[in-house]
Amino acid sequence: MTIKEIAKLAEVSTSTVSRVLNNSGYVKQEVRERIEKIIEETGYMPSDVAKGLKDRKTNLIGVIIPRLNSRTTSLVVEGITRFLDKKGYTTLLANTGIRLEKELEFIKVFKQKRVNGILFVATRVSKEHAELLEKLDVPIVFIGQDAGEYGFPSVVHKDYNAAKDMTKYLIKKGHRKIGFIGVEESDVAVGLERKRGYIDAQFENNIEIDQGLIATGNFEVSSVEPSMEKIMQKKPSAIFAVTDSLAIGAINYLIKNGYQVPEDISVVGMGDSGIAEIYNPGLTTVKYEYLESGEEAAKLLIESFENKVALRKMMGYKLIERDSVRSV
């Protein structure tokens, strides 16, 4: 089988087949898929491509991120590139905008690019992800979500423990009516584990869980207002938001409605974003090892090339106390 024969079967030019084989230049998606199907069915493989695949010498690592406008993501990516640059690898960055269809699309793109491995900064891990990733036959490491259920190595934060410690901190300050601004539990780390920590800390301190104090939105600050309107009906003394941006949104809501922080209501977040320290009042929050998690994930990926990878790496955290909480 030759390129000319592949082109004839696909009813395209030989140059189009060449662009598909070399991932160079534009080819319509339906044409690309038709050519790839013929190549797969015929078993055709140019000698230079075959050698590259066998030796896995592309030195390309695909990195999937949920969004660009996030300090958390920036630190993780910095850690990834810092480690991979030293090892001679080039990163291909894919921004999904927290959209499942884009995540699945970029996985397919990385397959076409013949990356050596994928680092996935995930907001969730689904069966769809697992089934598609298993077909790639390249190492994958998840960051931020535990994908051990599907057999993929993961670098994760102690979200449950951190949220539990933050809630216990508020309880020690005398707060017993603590509002909670969360996100959907499909995001296991941020949506589920942090909520579990909040609930368990209260349970262990004999505080009855009031569902009226719990609100679920999304990562956008615009979702804070309806969450706060629900929670404020219960007259809380403190607000616990699962991210710093949501916490800042809560503070803005309170100020807009005539409250002072922390004199009237205390507010805490999680993540120790850049704004947490410079905002007035300074935000009490949890600092995660985001930079280090990127480095660790890249290290796990490179080690997996030699089958030395562990299934899970847990990263540490630290509670950062600033000015947004007072004792009651």
Secondary structure, 3 states (H helix, E strand, C coil): CCHHHHHHHHCCCHHHHHHHHHCCCCCCHHHHHHHHHHHHHHCCCCHHHHHHHHHCCCCEEEEEECCCCCHHHHHHHHHHHHHHHHCCCEEEEEECCCCHHHHHHHHHHHHHHCCCEEEEECCCCCHHHHHHHHCCCCCEEEECCCCHHHCCCEEEECHHHHHHHHHHHHHHCCCCCEEEEEECCCCHHHHHHHHHHHHHHHHHCCCCCCHHHEEEECCCHHHHHHHHHHHHCCCCCEEEECCHHHHHHHHHHHHHCCCCCCCCCEEECCCCCHHHHHCCCCCEEEEECHHHHHHHHHHHHHHHCCCCCCCEEEECEEEECCCCCCCC
